[in-house]
Amino acid sequence: MQNITLNVEGMSCNHCVKSVEGAISGLGAAGKVDLAAKKVDISFDEAKVTVDQIKAAIEDQGYDVV
């Protein structure tokens, strides 16, 4: 398992948290959003999903990975 932390702009509420965590979960990864810090801690199997796929899934929800 690989662990990364991404900075994500545009999250402001619990709906945002659920959207981002759901997008990550849909890829078979696990994400935990820290809304105040605008960060997402993610654990994933690099054999099944890439960082670029995770970033794209978050951005598809309308947020910016910076």
N, C-alpha and C positions, 0 to 999 in steps of 0.2 A: 504494500500500500504506500502511496505517495501522499504527502500532506503539503498543501500550499495555502497561502493567504492572498486574496485578491482585494484590491481597493475598488469599491463600487460606488459611483456617484448616482444620485437621483432617488435613493431610498429614503422614505420619510415616515412610514407608518407600518403597522402590522401586516397590512395587505401586501406591502412591498416585500416584507420578510417572507411571507408565505409564497409569493410569486418566485422569488429568487431561490429559496430552498426547494420548492417544487420543481423548478426547471433543472436544478442540479440532481435532485432525486430521480427525475425522469431519465437521466443518463446512467443511472446505476451508481452514482457517487453520493456522498453524504456531505451536506453543507450546513454550517451554523453561522447565521448572520449576527453581527454586532452592529446594531442600528446606529448607536451613538458614535462609534468609531468609523462607520462606513466601510466595514471590512467583512469579508466572508472567509471563514476557515473551512477548507474543503479536504476531505479524504477520498481518494479514488484509486482504482486499480489501473495503472498506466497501460496494461495490456488490453483493457476494454474501452478506455476513453482517454482523449488527449486534453491537455490544457486549453488548446484552441477550441475544441468542441465545448468545453465548459464555458469559456468566455463567450462564445457565440450564443449558447443557450441563455445566458444571463442578458446579453444584449438584445436577444429576440424578445425579452420581456419588457424592453424599453429603458434599460439602465445602461450606464456607461462604465465599462471596466477600464480603470486608469492605471 
